[in-house]
């Protein structure tokens, strides 16, 4: 029996790297799931594209600029194309959705800050999902269903998006991102055509709708609905659902309570992270809202408790407490980033960390 071609071993190595990526991402209590996922997925993509080049007879080694007959060498071995160079070769158009997704996730991998990884993971979810789905389509279309990873990847069990505390945790993690990282995600889409931004190969976004028990043995508890297979009226209904920011549970539609709002502990921690001084939930934070008059004093009773500066604070009647906006956090960071500004606002000298 003839040995398998060189590219076959490369594809199998690529497949194992992709499975490692999914395992790290879905593992409970994983310390750096997003970073591990991106590192292993990019290795998987690199091996896969190299396998394509080997099969297609494309030389993917760097040549010396001054002498194209010679290869650039590292430790005596010819240097092969990195992932970014491979991506440009595979998708020549710089507006191809798959190429843009790979370029974005490469930039994202280089920008991960571990103390904000939870929030970055939330913001990047659509890009990471598209990255793995694009890989599956590329490996199956290029080398056959025998190399598919779909049969080995299980549906993850999740609590984070199906409970109030879970949603609040995700929102809080996202809200803690500093402005430079939030601007990074805004900048990702800047200058892209709408058809690229809306393409699921660039960023995969879903609405989760809870179903009743399966009607038959052939029915799945989770159904993937492709937008291009929906009737016009069905597509309109899903678009309306996406615009409302709601989650359907059984037959009732419930808005997510306090979406984007922060508890004092979270807000104070976000401020302290971005300034060089201590900023306590029990000391500086209450003094700040008192000075800026964003909410009534704690001993206020009756309807007056609901009177707040809604730019910065909202009264939560169900829990009889107050929630704060990202705008309030940004204001405090701006005012307290220097010792003079801190003392001017709070009337006391700051304590260094």
C-alpha positions as CSV (number, residue, x, y, z in Angstrom):
1,X,0.0,0.0,0.0
2,X,1.3,3.4,-1.0
3,X,2.0,5.8,1.9
4,X,-0.5,8.7,2.2
5,X,0.5,11.9,0.4
6,X,2.3,14.5,2.4
7,X,-0.7,16.9,2.4
8,X,-2.9,14.2,4.1
9,X,-0.7,14.2,7.2
10,X,-0.7,18.0,7.2
11,X,-4.5,18.1,7.0
12,X,-4.8,15.6,9.9
13,X,-2.4,17.7,12.0
14,X,-4.6,20.7,11.2
15,X,-7.7,18.9,12.2
16,X,-6.2,18.0,15.6
17,X,-5.2,21.6,16.2
18,X,-8.8,22.7,15.5
19,X,-10.2,20.2,18.0
20,X,-7.7,21.3,20.6
21,X,-8.9,24.9,20.0
22,X,-12.5,24.0,20.6
23,X,-11.6,21.9,23.7
24,X,-9.7,24.8,25.3
25,X,-12.6,27.2,24.5
26,X,-15.4,25.1,25.9
27,X,-13.5,23.7,28.9
28,X,-15.1,25.0,32.2
29,X,-13.0,27.3,34.3
30,X,-10.4,27.6,31.5
31,X,-8.1,30.5,32.4
32,X,-7.5,31.9,29.0
33,X,-10.0,30.3,26.7
34,X,-10.1,32.9,24.0
35,X,-6.3,33.2,23.7
36,X,-5.9,29.4,23.6
37,X,-8.7,29.1,21.0
38,X,-7.2,31.7,18.7
39,X,-3.6,30.3,18.9
40,X,-4.6,26.8,18.1
41,X,-7.2,27.8,15.4
42,X,-4.6,29.9,13.7
43,X,-2.2,27.0,13.7
44,X,-4.9,24.8,12.3
45,X,-5.5,27.3,9.5
46,X,-1.8,27.5,8.8
47,X,-1.4,23.8,8.5
48,X,-4.6,23.6,6.3
49,X,-3.4,26.2,3.9
50,X,0.0,24.8,3.7
51,X,-1.6,21.4,2.8
52,X,-3.5,23.0,0.0
53,X,-0.3,24.6,-1.4
54,X,1.5,21.2,-1.2
55,X,-1.3,19.5,-3.0
56,X,-1.6,22.2,-5.6
57,X,2.1,22.5,-6.2
58,X,2.5,26.1,-4.9
59,X,5.9,26.9,-3.4
60,X,5.1,28.6,0.0
61,X,8.7,29.3,1.0
62,X,10.1,32.9,1.3
63,X,12.7,33.8,-1.2
64,X,15.5,36.3,-0.7
65,X,14.6,39.6,-2.2
66,X,18.0,40.2,-3.8
67,X,18.4,36.6,-5.0
68,X,15.1,35.0,-5.8
69,X,16.9,31.7,-6.5
70,X,17.7,31.3,-2.8
71,X,15.4,30.8,0.1
72,X,15.3,32.7,3.4
73,X,16.4,30.3,6.0
74,X,15.8,29.9,9.7
75,X,18.1,27.4,11.6
76,X,19.1,26.1,8.2
77,X,15.5,25.4,7.1
78,X,13.6,27.4,4.4
79,X,11.3,29.8,6.1
80,X,7.6,29.1,5.1
81,X,4.8,31.6,4.7
82,X,3.1,32.8,7.9
83,X,-0.6,32.8,8.2
84,X,-1.2,36.3,7.0
85,X,0.8,35.6,3.8
86,X,-1.1,32.4,3.2
87,X,-4.4,34.2,3.6
88,X,-3.5,36.7,1.0
89,X,-2.5,33.9,-1.4
90,X,-5.7,31.9,-0.8
91,X,-8.1,34.9,-0.9
92,X,-6.6,37.6,-3.2
93,X,-9.6,40.0,-2.6
94,X,-9.0,42.1,0.5
95,X,-12.8,42.2,0.9
96,X,-13.4,38.5,1.1
97,X,-15.4,37.7,4.3
98,X,-13.3,34.7,5.2
99,X,-10.0,36.6,4.7
100,X,-11.4,39.6,6.8
101,X,-12.4,37.2,9.6
102,X,-8.9,35.7,9.7
103,X,-7.3,39.1,9.6
104,X,-9.5,40.4,12.4
105,X,-8.9,37.4,14.6
106,X,-5.1,37.7,14.1
107,X,-5.3,41.3,15.2
108,X,-7.5,40.3,18.1
109,X,-5.0,37.6,19.2
110,X,-2.3,40.3,19.3
111,X,-4.5,42.7,21.3
112,X,-5.8,40.4,24.1
113,X,-5.2,41.8,27.5
114,X,-5.7,39.1,30.1
115,X,-7.4,41.2,32.7
116,X,-10.1,42.1,30.2
117,X,-10.3,38.7,28.4
118,X,-13.8,38.0,29.8
119,X,-15.2,41.1,28.1
120,X,-13.2,40.6,24.9
121,X,-14.5,37.1,24.7
122,X,-18.1,38.4,24.7
123,X,-17.3,41.0,22.1
124,X,-15.4,38.6,19.9
125,X,-17.9,35.7,20.1
126,X,-19.3,36.2,16.6
127,X,-15.8,36.3,15.1
128,X,-14.6,33.2,16.9
129,X,-17.7,31.3,15.8
130,X,-17.2,32.3,12.2
131,X,-13.6,31.3,12.4
132,X,-14.4,27.7,13.3
133,X,-17.3,27.4,10.9
134,X,-15.2,28.8,8.0
135,X,-12.5,26.2,8.9
136,X,-15.0,23.4,8.7
137,X,-16.3,24.5,5.3
138,X,-12.7,25.0,4.0
139,X,-11.5,21.6,5.1
140,X,-14.5,19.7,3.9
141,X,-14.8,21.4,0.6
142,X,-11.0,21.1,0.0
143,X,-10.3,17.6,1.3
144,X,-13.6,15.8,1.8
145,X,-16.0,15.0,4.6
146,X,-13.6,12.5,6.1
147,X,-11.7,15.4,7.6
148,X,-14.7,17.1,9.1
149,X,-14.5,18.1,12.8
150,X,-18.2,18.5,13.2
151,X,-18.8,14.9,14.3
152,X,-16.3,15.3,17.1
153,X,-17.5,18.7,18.4
154,X,-20.4,18.5,20.9
155,X,-23.1,21.0,21.6
156,X,-21.8,22.9,24.6
157,X,-23.9,23.2,27.8
158,X,-24.2,26.8,28.8
159,X,-25.6,28.7,31.8
160,X,-24.2,32.1,31.0
161,X,-26.9,33.2,28.5
162,X,-29.9,31.4,30.1
163,X,-29.9,32.9,33.6
164,X,-30.2,36.4,34.9
165,X,-27.0,36.2,36.8
166,X,-25.2,34.8,33.8
167,X,-26.4,37.5,31.4
168,X,-25.5,40.1,34.0
169,X,-22.0,38.7,34.3
170,X,-21.5,38.8,30.6
171,X,-22.8,42.4,30.4
172,X,-20.6,43.5,33.3
173,X,-17.5,41.9,31.7
174,X,-18.2,43.6,28.4
175,X,-18.8,47.0,30.2
176,X,-15.4,46.8,31.9
177,X,-13.6,47.0,28.7
178,X,-11.6,50.3,28.5
179,X,-12.4,52.7,25.7
180,X,-9.3,51.7,23.6
181,X,-10.6,48.1,23.4
182,X,-14.2,49.2,22.7
183,X,-12.8,51.4,19.9
184,X,-10.8,48.5,18.6
185,X,-14.1,46.5,17.9
186,X,-15.7,49.6,16.4
187,X,-12.6,50.1,14.1
188,X,-12.8,46.5,12.9
189,X,-15.9,47.3,10.9
190,X,-14.9,50.8,9.8
191,X,-14.4,51.0,6.1
192,X,-16.0,47.6,5.3
193,X,-18.9,47.2,2.9
194,X,-22.2,46.3,4.4
195,X,-22.3,43.0,2.5
196,X,-19.0,42.0,4.3
197,X,-20.2,43.2,7.7
198,X,-23.5,41.2,7.3
199,X,-21.8,38.1,6.0
200,X,-21.8,35.2,8.5
201,X,-18.4,34.2,7.3
202,X,-17.1,37.5,8.7
203,X,-19.0,37.5,12.0
204,X,-21.5,34.9,13.0
205,X,-24.4,36.1,15.1
206,X,-27.4,34.2,16.3
207,X,-30.6,34.6,18.3
208,X,-31.3,31.8,20.7
209,X,-35.0,30.8,21.0
210,X,-35.9,28.1,23.5
211,X,-38.0,25.3,22.0
212,X,-40.4,23.0,23.7
213,X,-39.5,19.3,23.9
214,X,-38.7,17.7,20.5
215,X,-41.8,16.5,18.6
216,X,-40.1,13.5,17.1
217,X,-37.0,11.4,17.4
218,X,-35.7,13.0,14.2
219,X,-36.0,16.5,15.7
220,X,-33.1,18.2,17.4
221,X,-33.3,20.3,20.6
222,X,-31.2,22.9,18.8
223,X,-32.1,24.0,15.3
224,X,-29.8,26.1,13.1
225,X,-31.9,28.4,10.9
226,X,-30.0,29.8,7.9
227,X,-31.0,33.3,6.9
228,X,-30.8,32.6,3.2
229,X,-33.4,29.8,3.6
230,X,-36.0,32.0,5.3
231,X,-39.1,33.3,3.6
232,X,-39.3,37.1,3.4
233,X,-41.8,37.4,6.2
234,X,-39.8,35.0,8.4
235,X,-36.6,37.0,7.8
236,X,-38.5,40.2,8.7
237,X,-39.6,38.6,12.0
238,X,-36.1,37.6,12.9
239,X,-34.7,41.0,12.1
240,X,-37.3,42.6,14.3
241,X,-36.4,40.3,17.1
242,X,-32.7,41.2,16.8
243,X,-33.5,44.9,16.9
244,X,-35.5,44.6,20.2
245,X,-32.7,43.0,22.0
246,X,-35.0,40.4,23.5
247,X,-34.8,36.7,24.3
248,X,-37.8,34.4,23.8
249,X,-38.5,31.9,26.6
250,X,-41.3,29.5,25.7
251,X,-44.3,31.7,24.6
252,X,-43.4,34.9,26.4
253,X,-41.1,37.7,25.3
254,X,-39.1,39.2,28.2
255,X,-36.8,42.1,27.9
256,X,-33.4,41.6,29.6
257,X,-33.5,43.7,32.8
258,X,-30.9,46.4,33.5
259,X,-29.0,45.5,30.3
260,X,-25.7,47.4,30.2
261,X,-26.1,48.8,33.7
262,X,-23.5,48.3,36.5
263,X,-23.6,47.7,40.2
264,X,-21.5,50.0,42.4
265,X,-18.9,47.3,43.0
266,X,-18.4,46.7,39.3
267,X,-18.4,50.4,38.4
268,X,-15.9,51.3,41.2
269,X,-13.6,48.5,40.1
270,X,-13.7,49.7,36.5
271,X,-12.7,53.2,37.6
272,X,-9.9,52.0,39.8
273,X,-8.5,49.9,36.9
274,X,-8.1,52.9,34.7
275,X,-6.7,55.5,37.2
276,X,-3.5,55.4,39.2
277,X,-5.4,55.7,42.5
278,X,-7.5,53.7,44.9
279,X,-11.3,54.0,44.2
280,X,-13.4,52.1,46.7
281,X,-17.0,51.1,46.4
282,X,-17.5,52.2,50.0
283,X,-15.6,55.4,50.0
284,X,-14.8,57.3,46.8
285,X,-17.7,55.9,44.7
286,X,-20.5,57.1,47.0
287,X,-18.8,60.4,47.5
288,X,-18.6,60.8,43.7
289,X,-22.4,60.2,43.2
290,X,-23.2,62.6,46.0
291,X,-21.0,65.4,44.7
292,X,-22.3,65.0,41.1
293,X,-25.9,64.5,42.3
294,X,-26.6,61.6,40.0
295,X,-29.1,60.1,42.5
296,X,-30.9,61.0,45.8
297,X,-29.4,60.4,49.2
298,X,-29.7,56.9,50.7
299,X,-32.2,58.1,53.3
300,X,-34.7,59.4,50.7
301,X,-38.1,57.8,50.8
302,X,-41.1,57.5,48.6
303,X,-41.3,58.5,44.9
304,X,-38.3,60.8,45.3
305,X,-36.0,57.7,45.3
306,X,-36.7,57.3,41.6
307,X,-35.4,60.8,40.6
308,X,-31.9,60.2,39.1
309,X,-29.8,61.7,36.4
310,X,-30.6,59.0,33.9
311,X,-27.4,59.7,31.9
312,X,-25.5,58.2,34.8
313,X,-27.8,56.3,37.1
314,X,-31.2,54.4,37.2
315,X,-33.3,53.3,40.1
316,X,-34.0,49.5,40.1
317,X,-37.4,49.3,41.8
318,X,-37.5,45.5,41.9
319,X,-34.4,45.5,44.1
320,X,-34.8,48.9,45.6
321,X,-31.2,50.0,44.7
322,X,-29.4,51.9,42.0
323,X,-27.5,50.9,38.9
324,X,-25.0,53.0,37.1
325,X,-24.2,53.5,33.4
326,X,-20.9,53.2,31.5
327,X,-21.1,57.0,30.9
328,X,-20.8,57.6,34.6
329,X,-17.8,55.3,34.8
330,X,-16.2,57.2,31.9
331,X,-16.9,60.5,33.6
332,X,-15.2,59.4,36.8
333,X,-12.2,58.1,35.0
334,X,-11.8,61.4,33.1
335,X,-12.2,63.5,36.3
336,X,-10.1,61.3,38.6
337,X,-7.2,60.4,36.3
338,X,-4.9,63.0,37.8
339,X,-4.3,63.9,41.4
340,X,-5.6,67.4,40.9
341,X,-8.7,66.3,39.2
342,X,-9.3,63.6,41.9
343,X,-9.0,66.1,44.7
344,X,-11.1,68.7,42.9
345,X,-14.0,66.2,42.5
346,X,-13.8,64.4,45.8
347,X,-12.3,67.0,48.1
348,X,-9.5,64.7,49.4
349,X,-6.1,63.6,48.3
350,X,-6.0,60.3,46.3
351,X,-4.5,57.1,47.7
352,X,-2.0,55.5,45.4
353,X,-2.4,51.8,44.6
